[in-house]
Amino acid sequence: MNDDYLWNRSGPPDAEIVRLERTLASLRQESLPPLILRAPMSAWSEWIGVALLAASLAIMVGGVTLAYRFHPQAPGWEITSLERQRDLRIGGWLETNSREKATINVANVGTVSVEPLTRLRLIDTRTGNHRLELARGTVHARIWAPPGQFFVETPSSTAVDLGCAYTLTIDDEGSGLVSVALGWVGFEWHGRESFIPAGSMCATRPGVGPGTPYNEHVSPAFRAAIETIDFRSGSPDQVAALDLVLAEAQERDEVTLWHLLTRVDGGQRDRVFDRLTRFVPPPAGVTREGVRAGRRDMLDRWWDALGLGTASWWRTWKQPWRGSSR
């Protein structure tokens, strides 16, 4: 194609263009287009015009931004299963039978895979607060939103996602277990807190709340001992359970030992203090007396020394727990 002929007809005619011109000849405008006169403008007037245009654009962009930020989320989430596709509305329940599995699209923040014999309810869905209630059964959550935006309430704890993938199971009595594959999960119930990193598990019980996190590779005896410490208050077996945990604890069990500093009574905290010191010495300013007294500033400082992120970071993301957990 000859570009000169196309734009200013100065070059040799192009056969395809000529044919197109003939086809459209009946539609051409015979008269000259109207002349639009532009009144002369002063520099000051031109500046005002540019300023007004810029202000209009700013208002338009700001309006679009506000509309995006404050536009409410859709009132439900899409559910896909082998049987059908449907929506889960706020306040609505999803109950799978013994053969049914389902996948829930959690707004724009992730997905939840639902196992058979699971019962759950959508409590809320809006920016920064996507919330499910898991009454029983098993879900696998994969969340890619910023931390602290997806919550699962259970009869014994609230699980808050800190950017992760995890499996949560609740039995008919309300007891549960979370297993974290990626990132972190927080558990909280009436001020009792557990912070569970990838590769760790944590149980929860009605009336008590979350237990002590432990590495998924610990021995069955180690797990049983943790359960005794967490959920059998006053049992004569608790001292023997702590003996077993301290004897088997390895460097991978630093998170467990750190949590135990506030889970055992004052008379046993010195023993946990000494065992954790073997793997991570207490930083400057952290004293045996302060830890024995449960001083939060010293516990946080020691947590920071574990190299798993600062305590201030995860405490920031647990704020939505306040007033929302059971």
The 8 nearest C-alpha neighbors of each residue, nearest first, counted from 0:
[[1, 2, 13, 15, 5, 16, 14, 4],
 [2, 0, 3, 4, 13, 5, 10, 11],
 [1, 3, 5, 4, 0, 6, 10, 7],
 [4, 2, 10, 5, 6, 9, 1, 7],
 [8, 3, 5, 10, 9, 2, 7, 6],
 [4, 6, 2, 3, 8, 7, 1, 16],
 [5, 7, 3, 4, 8, 2, 9, 1],
 [6, 8, 9, 4, 3, 5, 10, 2],
 [4, 9, 7, 10, 3, 5, 6, 12],
 [10, 8, 4, 7, 3, 11, 6, 12],
 [9, 11, 4, 3, 8, 12, 1, 2],
 [10, 12, 4, 13, 9, 1, 8, 3],
 [13, 11, 4, 10, 14, 17, 8, 1],
 [12, 14, 16, 15, 1, 17, 0, 11],
 [15, 13, 17, 16, 18, 12, 0, 19],
 [14, 16, 18, 17, 13, 19, 0, 20],
 [17, 15, 19, 13, 18, 14, 20, 5],
 [16, 18, 20, 14, 19, 15, 13, 21],
 [17, 19, 15, 21, 16, 20, 14, 22],
 [20, 18, 16, 22, 17, 21, 15, 23],
 [21, 19, 17, 23, 22, 18, 24, 16],
 [22, 20, 24, 18, 19, 23, 17, 25],
 [21, 23, 19, 20, 24, 18, 25, 17],
 [24, 22, 20, 21, 25, 26, 19, 27],
 [25, 23, 21, 26, 27, 22, 20, 19],
 [24, 26, 23, 27, 22, 21, 28, 20],
 [27, 25, 24, 23, 28, 22, 29, 20],
 [26, 28, 24, 25, 29, 23, 20, 30],
 [29, 27, 30, 26, 31, 32, 25, 24],
 [28, 30, 27, 31, 26, 32, 25, 24],
 [31, 29, 28, 32, 33, 27, 34, 26],
 [30, 32, 33, 29, 28, 34, 27, 35],
 [31, 33, 30, 34, 28, 29, 35, 27],
 [34, 32, 35, 31, 30, 36, 28, 29],
 [35, 33, 36, 32, 31, 37, 30, 38],
 [36, 34, 33, 37, 32, 38, 31, 39],
 [35, 37, 34, 38, 39, 33, 40, 32],
 [38, 36, 39, 35, 40, 34, 41, 45],
 [37, 39, 40, 36, 35, 41, 44, 45],
 [38, 40, 37, 41, 36, 44, 42, 45],
 [41, 39, 44, 38, 45, 42, 43, 37],
 [40, 42, 44, 43, 45, 39, 46, 38],
 [41, 43, 45, 44, 46, 40, 47, 39],
 [42, 44, 46, 41, 45, 47, 40, 48],
 [45, 43, 47, 41, 46, 42, 40, 48],
 [44, 46, 48, 42, 47, 43, 49, 41],
 [45, 47, 43, 49, 44, 48, 50, 42],
 [48, 46, 50, 44, 45, 49, 51, 43],
 [49, 47, 45, 51, 46, 50, 52, 44],
 [48, 50, 52, 46, 47, 51, 53, 45],
 [49, 51, 47, 53, 48, 52, 54, 46],
 [52, 50, 54, 48, 53, 49, 47, 55],
 [51, 53, 49, 55, 50, 54, 48, 56],
 [52, 54, 50, 56, 55, 51, 49, 57],
 [55, 53, 57, 51, 56, 52, 50, 58],
 [56, 54, 52, 58, 57, 53, 51, 59],
 [55, 57, 59, 53, 54, 58, 60, 52],
 [56, 58, 54, 60, 55, 59, 61, 53],
 [59, 57, 61, 55, 56, 60, 62, 54],
 [58, 60, 56, 62, 57, 61, 55, 63],
 [61, 59, 63, 57, 62, 58, 56, 64],
 [62, 60, 64, 58, 63, 59, 57, 65],
 [61, 63, 59, 65, 64, 60, 58, 66],
 [62, 64, 66, 60, 61, 65, 67, 59],
 [65, 63, 61, 67, 62, 66, 60, 68],
 [66, 64, 68, 62, 67, 63, 69, 61],
 [65, 67, 63, 70, 64, 69, 68, 62],
 [68, 66, 64, 65, 70, 69, 63, 62],
 [67, 69, 65, 66, 70, 64, 126, 71],
 [70, 68, 66, 67, 65, 71, 126, 64],
 [69, 71, 66, 67, 68, 72, 65, 126],
 [72, 70, 69, 125, 73, 126, 74, 68],
 [71, 73, 125, 74, 124, 70, 126, 106],
 [72, 74, 75, 71, 76, 106, 124, 125],
 [75, 73, 88, 89, 72, 124, 76, 71],
 [74, 76, 88, 87, 73, 89, 86, 77],
 [77, 75, 87, 86, 104, 105, 106, 78],
 [76, 78, 86, 104, 103, 85, 87, 79],
 [79, 77, 103, 85, 86, 102, 84, 76],
 [78, 80, 84, 102, 101, 83, 103, 77],
 [81, 79, 101, 82, 83, 100, 84, 102],
 [82, 80, 83, 79, 99, 100, 101, 84],
 [81, 83, 80, 84, 99, 79, 101, 100],
 [84, 82, 80, 81, 79, 85, 78, 101],
 [85, 83, 79, 78, 80, 86, 82, 77],
 [84, 86, 78, 77, 83, 79, 87, 76],
 [87, 85, 77, 76, 78, 75, 88, 84],
 [88, 86, 76, 75, 91, 77, 78, 89],
 [87, 89, 75, 91, 74, 86, 90, 76],
 [90, 88, 121, 91, 122, 75, 123, 74],
 [91, 89, 121, 122, 88, 120, 92, 123],
 [90, 92, 88, 89, 120, 121, 87, 93],
 [93, 91, 120, 119, 94, 90, 121, 118],
 [94, 92, 119, 118, 120, 95, 91, 87],
 [93, 95, 118, 117, 92, 119, 96, 116],
 [96, 94, 116, 115, 117, 99, 100, 93],
 [95, 97, 116, 99, 98, 115, 94, 117],
 [96, 98, 115, 116, 99, 95, 100, 117],
 [99, 97, 96, 115, 100, 95, 116, 114],
 [100, 98, 115, 96, 95, 97, 101, 80],
 [99, 101, 114, 115, 113, 80, 95, 98],
 [102, 100, 80, 113, 79, 112, 78, 103],
 [101, 103, 112, 79, 78, 111, 113, 80],
 [104, 102, 78, 111, 110, 77, 105, 112],
 [103, 105, 110, 77, 76, 106, 109, 78],
 [104, 106, 109, 110, 108, 107, 76, 103],
 [107, 105, 108, 104, 76, 109, 72, 124],
 [106, 108, 105, 109, 104, 144, 110, 143],
 [109, 107, 144, 143, 106, 105, 142, 110],
 [110, 108, 142, 105, 141, 143, 107, 104],
 [109, 111, 104, 105, 141, 103, 140, 142],
 [110, 112, 140, 103, 139, 102, 141, 113],
 [113, 111, 102, 139, 138, 101, 103, 140],
 [114, 112, 138, 101, 100, 102, 137, 111],
 [113, 115, 100, 137, 117, 138, 116, 112],
 [116, 114, 97, 99, 95, 100, 117, 96],
 [117, 115, 96, 95, 97, 136, 114, 118],
 [116, 118, 136, 95, 115, 135, 94, 114],
 [119, 117, 94, 135, 134, 93, 136, 133],
 [120, 118, 133, 93, 132, 92, 134, 94],
 [119, 121, 92, 132, 91, 131, 122, 93],
 [120, 122, 131, 89, 90, 123, 91, 130],
 [123, 121, 131, 130, 90, 89, 120, 132],
 [124, 122, 130, 129, 121, 89, 125, 128],
 [125, 123, 129, 128, 130, 72, 74, 126],
 [126, 124, 72, 128, 129, 127, 71, 123],
 [125, 127, 128, 72, 124, 129, 71, 148],
 [128, 126, 148, 125, 129, 147, 149, 124],
 [129, 127, 148, 125, 126, 124, 130, 149],
 [130, 128, 124, 149, 123, 125, 148, 150],
 [129, 131, 150, 123, 122, 151, 149, 128],
 [132, 130, 121, 151, 122, 120, 152, 150],
 [131, 133, 152, 120, 119, 151, 153, 134],
 [134, 132, 119, 153, 135, 152, 118, 131],
 [135, 133, 118, 119, 153, 132, 154, 169],
 [136, 134, 169, 170, 118, 117, 133, 171],
 [135, 137, 117, 169, 168, 116, 170, 118],
 [138, 136, 168, 114, 167, 117, 113, 169],
 [139, 137, 113, 167, 112, 166, 114, 140],
 [138, 140, 166, 112, 111, 165, 167, 113],
 [141, 139, 111, 165, 164, 110, 142, 138],
 [142, 140, 164, 110, 109, 163, 111, 139],
 [141, 143, 109, 163, 144, 108, 162, 140],
 [142, 144, 108, 109, 162, 145, 141, 163],
 [143, 145, 108, 142, 146, 162, 148, 109],
 [144, 146, 162, 147, 143, 148, 161, 108],
 [147, 145, 161, 162, 148, 160, 144, 316],
 [146, 148, 316, 161, 160, 149, 159, 145],
 [149, 147, 127, 128, 146, 129, 150, 145],
 [148, 150, 129, 160, 130, 147, 159, 128],
 [151, 149, 159, 130, 158, 129, 131, 160],
 [150, 152, 131, 158, 132, 157, 130, 153],
 [151, 153, 157, 132, 133, 131, 156, 158],
 [152, 154, 133, 156, 155, 132, 157, 134],
 [155, 153, 173, 156, 205, 134, 152, 325],
 [154, 156, 205, 208, 153, 204, 203, 173],
 [157, 155, 188, 153, 187, 208, 186, 154],
 [156, 158, 152, 187, 324, 186, 151, 153],
 [159, 157, 186, 151, 185, 150, 152, 156],
 [160, 158, 150, 185, 184, 147, 149, 157],
 [159, 161, 184, 149, 162, 147, 146, 150],
 [160, 162, 146, 183, 184, 147, 163, 159],
 [163, 161, 146, 160, 182, 143, 142, 145],
 [164, 162, 182, 181, 142, 183, 161, 141],
 [163, 165, 141, 181, 180, 140, 142, 179],
 [164, 166, 179, 180, 140, 178, 139, 163],
 [167, 165, 139, 178, 177, 138, 140, 179],
 [166, 168, 177, 138, 137, 176, 139, 178],
 [167, 169, 137, 175, 176, 136, 177, 138],
 [170, 168, 175, 135, 136, 174, 173, 137],
 [171, 169, 135, 173, 172, 174, 175, 136],
 [170, 172, 173, 135, 169, 174, 134, 136],
 [171, 173, 170, 174, 169, 205, 135, 154],
 [174, 172, 154, 170, 171, 169, 205, 155],
 [175, 173, 204, 170, 169, 172, 203, 205],
 [176, 174, 169, 203, 168, 202, 170, 173],
 [175, 177, 202, 168, 201, 167, 203, 178],
 [178, 176, 167, 201, 200, 166, 179, 202],
 [177, 179, 200, 166, 165, 199, 180, 167],
 [178, 180, 165, 197, 181, 198, 199, 164],
 [181, 179, 197, 165, 164, 198, 178, 182],
 [180, 182, 197, 163, 164, 179, 183, 165],
 [183, 181, 163, 197, 162, 196, 161, 164],
 [182, 184, 196, 161, 195, 163, 197, 162],
 [185, 183, 160, 195, 161, 159, 194, 158],
 [184, 186, 194, 159, 158, 193, 195, 160],
 [187, 185, 158, 193, 157, 192, 209, 156],
 [188, 186, 192, 156, 157, 191, 190, 209],
 [187, 189, 156, 208, 191, 190, 324, 325],
 [190, 188, 191, 187, 325, 324, 208, 192],
 [189, 191, 188, 192, 187, 321, 208, 320],
 [192, 190, 188, 187, 189, 208, 209, 193],
 [193, 191, 187, 186, 190, 209, 194, 188],
 [194, 192, 186, 185, 209, 195, 187, 211],
 [193, 195, 185, 184, 186, 196, 192, 183],
 [194, 196, 184, 183, 212, 185, 199, 193],
 [197, 195, 183, 199, 182, 198, 179, 184],
 [196, 198, 181, 179, 180, 182, 199, 183],
 [197, 199, 180, 179, 215, 214, 196, 200],
 [200, 198, 214, 215, 213, 197, 196, 179],
 [201, 199, 178, 212, 213, 177, 215, 214],
 [200, 202, 212, 177, 176, 210, 211, 213],
 [203, 201, 176, 210, 175, 209, 177, 204],
 [202, 204, 209, 175, 208, 210, 174, 155],
 [203, 205, 174, 208, 155, 207, 206, 175],
 [206, 204, 155, 207, 208, 173, 174, 154],
 [205, 207, 208, 204, 155, 188, 154, 203],
 [208, 206, 205, 204, 209, 230, 155, 203],
 [207, 209, 188, 155, 203, 204, 156, 205],
 [210, 208, 203, 202, 186, 193, 156, 187],
 [209, 211, 202, 229, 203, 201, 212, 208],
 [210, 212, 201, 258, 255, 213, 193, 229],
 [213, 211, 201, 200, 255, 195, 199, 210],
 [214, 212, 199, 255, 200, 215, 211, 201],
 [213, 215, 199, 216, 217, 198, 200, 252],
 [214, 216, 199, 217, 198, 200, 213, 178],
 [217, 215, 214, 218, 198, 199, 213, 219],
 [218, 216, 215, 214, 221, 219, 222, 213],
 [217, 219, 221, 220, 222, 216, 247, 215],
 [220, 218, 222, 221, 223, 217, 224, 216],
 [219, 221, 223, 218, 222, 224, 243, 217],
 [220, 222, 218, 224, 219, 223, 244, 217],
 [223, 221, 219, 225, 224, 220, 226, 218],
 [222, 224, 220, 226, 225, 221, 219, 227],
 [223, 225, 240, 227, 221, 226, 222, 220],
 [226, 224, 228, 222, 227, 223, 229, 221],
 [227, 225, 223, 229, 224, 228, 230, 222],
 [226, 228, 231, 224, 225, 229, 230, 237],
 [229, 227, 225, 226, 237, 230, 231, 224],
 [230, 228, 226, 210, 227, 225, 231, 211],
 [229, 231, 227, 226, 232, 228, 207, 204],
 [232, 230, 227, 234, 228, 229, 233, 226],
 [231, 233, 234, 230, 228, 229, 227, 237],
 [232, 234, 231, 235, 237, 236, 228, 230],
 [233, 235, 236, 232, 231, 237, 227, 228],
 [236, 234, 237, 233, 238, 239, 232, 231],
 [237, 235, 234, 239, 238, 240, 227, 228],
 [236, 238, 240, 239, 228, 235, 234, 227],
 [237, 239, 241, 240, 236, 242, 235, 228],
 [238, 240, 242, 236, 241, 237, 243, 235],
 [241, 239, 224, 237, 243, 242, 238, 236],
 [240, 242, 244, 238, 243, 239, 245, 237],
 [243, 241, 239, 245, 240, 244, 246, 238],
 [244, 242, 246, 240, 241, 245, 247, 239],
 [245, 243, 241, 247, 246, 242, 248, 221],
 [244, 246, 248, 242, 243, 247, 241, 274],
 [245, 247, 243, 244, 248, 242, 241, 249],
 [248, 246, 244, 245, 243, 249, 221, 217],
 [247, 249, 245, 252, 246, 244, 250, 251],
 [250, 248, 252, 251, 247, 253, 278, 246],
 [249, 251, 252, 278, 253, 248, 279, 275],
 [250, 252, 249, 253, 214, 254, 248, 255],
 [253, 251, 255, 250, 249, 254, 248, 256],
 [252, 254, 256, 255, 251, 250, 257, 275],
 [255, 253, 257, 252, 256, 258, 212, 213],
 [256, 254, 252, 258, 253, 213, 257, 212],
 [255, 257, 259, 253, 258, 254, 275, 271],
 [256, 258, 254, 259, 260, 255, 253, 302],
 [259, 257, 255, 260, 256, 261, 211, 254],
 [260, 258, 262, 256, 261, 257, 263, 255],
 [259, 261, 258, 257, 268, 262, 271, 263],
 [260, 262, 259, 263, 258, 293, 264, 268],
 [263, 261, 259, 260, 258, 264, 229, 228],
 [264, 262, 261, 259, 267, 268, 260, 265],
 [265, 263, 266, 267, 268, 262, 261, 260],
 [264, 266, 268, 267, 291, 263, 292, 269],
 [265, 267, 264, 268, 269, 263, 291, 270],
 [268, 266, 265, 269, 270, 264, 263, 271],
 [269, 267, 271, 265, 270, 260, 266, 272],
 [268, 270, 272, 267, 271, 273, 266, 291],
 [269, 271, 273, 268, 272, 267, 274, 245],
 [270, 272, 268, 274, 273, 269, 275, 260],
 [273, 271, 269, 270, 275, 274, 268, 276],
 [272, 274, 276, 270, 271, 275, 269, 277],
 [275, 273, 271, 276, 277, 272, 270, 245],
 [274, 276, 277, 272, 278, 273, 279, 256],
 [275, 277, 280, 279, 273, 274, 278, 272],
 [278, 276, 275, 274, 279, 280, 273, 250],
 [277, 279, 276, 275, 250, 280, 253, 274],
 [280, 278, 276, 277, 275, 281, 305, 304],
 [281, 279, 276, 282, 277, 278, 275, 304],
 [280, 282, 285, 301, 276, 279, 283, 286],
 [283, 281, 285, 284, 301, 280, 304, 300],
 [284, 282, 285, 281, 286, 300, 301, 280],
 [283, 285, 286, 282, 297, 281, 300, 289],
 [286, 284, 297, 283, 282, 281, 289, 287],
 [287, 285, 289, 288, 284, 290, 281, 297],
 [286, 288, 290, 289, 291, 285, 269, 272],
 [287, 289, 291, 286, 290, 292, 285, 293],
 [288, 290, 292, 286, 291, 287, 294, 293],
 [291, 289, 293, 292, 287, 288, 294, 286],
 [290, 292, 288, 289, 293, 265, 287, 268],
 [293, 291, 289, 290, 294, 288, 265, 287],
 [292, 294, 290, 291, 295, 289, 261, 298],
 [295, 293, 289, 296, 297, 292, 290, 298],
 [294, 296, 298, 297, 299, 293, 290, 300],
 [295, 297, 299, 298, 294, 300, 285, 301],
 [298, 296, 300, 285, 299, 295, 294, 301],
 [297, 299, 295, 301, 300, 296, 302, 294],
 [300, 298, 302, 296, 297, 301, 310, 295],
 [299, 301, 297, 303, 302, 298, 296, 304],
 [300, 302, 304, 298, 303, 299, 281, 297],
 [301, 303, 299, 304, 305, 300, 298, 310],
 [304, 302, 309, 300, 301, 305, 306, 310],
 [303, 305, 301, 302, 306, 300, 282, 279],
 [306, 304, 302, 303, 307, 279, 301, 253],
 [305, 307, 304, 308, 303, 302, 309, 301],
 [308, 306, 305, 309, 303, 302, 304, 196],
 [309, 307, 306, 303, 310, 312, 305, 313],
 [308, 310, 303, 312, 311, 307, 313, 302],
 [309, 311, 312, 299, 313, 314, 303, 302],
 [310, 312, 314, 309, 313, 315, 299, 308],
 [313, 311, 309, 310, 315, 314, 316, 308],
 [312, 314, 316, 315, 310, 311, 317, 309],
 [315, 313, 311, 317, 316, 312, 310, 318],
 [314, 316, 313, 312, 317, 318, 311, 310],
 [317, 315, 313, 147, 314, 318, 146, 312],
 [316, 318, 314, 319, 320, 315, 313, 147],
 [317, 319, 320, 316, 321, 315, 314, 147],
 [320, 318, 321, 317, 323, 316, 147, 322],
 [321, 319, 318, 323, 317, 324, 322, 187],
 [322, 320, 319, 323, 318, 324, 317, 190],
 [321, 323, 324, 320, 319, 325, 189, 318],
 [324, 322, 320, 321, 325, 319, 157, 152],
 [325, 323, 157, 320, 322, 188, 321, 156],
 [324, 188, 323, 156, 189, 155, 154, 157]]
